[in-house]
């Protein structure tokens, strides 16, 4: 069996090094994209948290206004004690 020539070994080594270089460049680009996505997601989270805080304040004010006005028998008053279940269907009694 014939041994690979030095030239062939050198070509393979150059190919391997170029592939590593390309892999590093791709990884760097992906890292930049992920950092950009993280910044966008953090900004969206901060915005959502601010909106939630504003909604909590508005809800509390509405609840206080409903309590201070008393209840009108013709108008049902909805109380949202558990905000985690907001928007979910209520369980039916069987």
C-alpha positions in Angstrom: 0.0 0.0 0.0 1.4 3.4 -1.0 1.9 6.2 1.6 0.2 9.5 0.9 2.6 12.1 -0.5 3.7 15.1 1.6 1.9 17.3 -0.9 -1.4 15.4 -0.4 -1.0 15.6 3.4 -0.3 19.3 3.2 -3.4 19.8 1.0 -5.6 17.9 3.6 -4.1 20.0 6.4 -4.9 23.3 4.5 -8.4 22.1 3.8 -8.9 21.2 7.5 -7.6 24.6 8.7 -9.8 26.5 6.2 -12.8 24.5 7.4 -12.0 25.4 11.0 -11.6 29.0 10.0 -15.0 28.9 8.2 -16.6 27.2 11.3 -15.2 30.0 13.5 -16.5 32.7 11.3 -20.0 31.1 11.2 -20.0 30.7 14.9 -19.0 34.4 15.4 -21.9 35.4 13.1 -24.4 33.2 14.9 -23.2 34.7 18.2 -23.8 38.2 16.9 -27.3 37.3 15.8 -28.1 35.7 19.1 -26.8 38.8 21.0 -29.0 41.0 18.8 -32.0 38.7 19.4 -31.3 38.8 23.2 -31.3 42.6 23.2 -34.7 42.6 21.3 -36.2 40.1 23.6 -35.0 42.0 26.7 -36.5 45.2 25.3 -39.8 43.4 24.6 -39.8 41.9 28.1 -39.2 45.3 29.7 -42.1 46.8 27.6 -44.4 44.0 28.6 -43.5 44.3 32.3 -44.3 48.0 32.1 -47.6 47.4 30.4 -48.5 44.8 33.0 -47.7 47.2 35.8 -49.9 49.9 34.2 -52.7 47.3 33.8 -52.4 46.3 37.4 -52.7 49.9 38.5 -55.7 50.5 36.2 -57.4 47.3 37.5 -56.8 48.3 41.1 -58.3 51.7 40.4 -61.3 50.2 38.7 -61.8 47.8 41.6 -61.6 50.6 44.1 -64.0 52.7 42.0 -66.5 49.8 41.9 -66.3 49.3 45.6 -66.7 53.0 46.4 -69.7 53.4 44.1 -71.5 50.4 45.6 -73.2 47.8 43.5 -76.1 48.5 41.2 -78.4 45.4 41.1 -78.8 45.9 37.3 -75.1 45.8 36.6 -73.0 42.8 37.3 -69.6 43.5 38.9 -66.7 41.3 37.8 -63.9 40.8 40.3 -60.6 39.4 39.1 -59.0 37.9 42.2 -56.7 35.5 40.4 -55.1 37.3 37.5 -53.2 34.1 36.3 -56.6 32.7 35.2 -57.7 35.8 33.3 -58.9 34.8 29.9 -59.2 31.2 30.7 -62.7 29.6 30.7 -64.1 29.0 34.2 -64.7 25.4 35.3 -68.3 24.4 35.1 -70.0 23.0 38.2 -71.3 19.5 37.8 
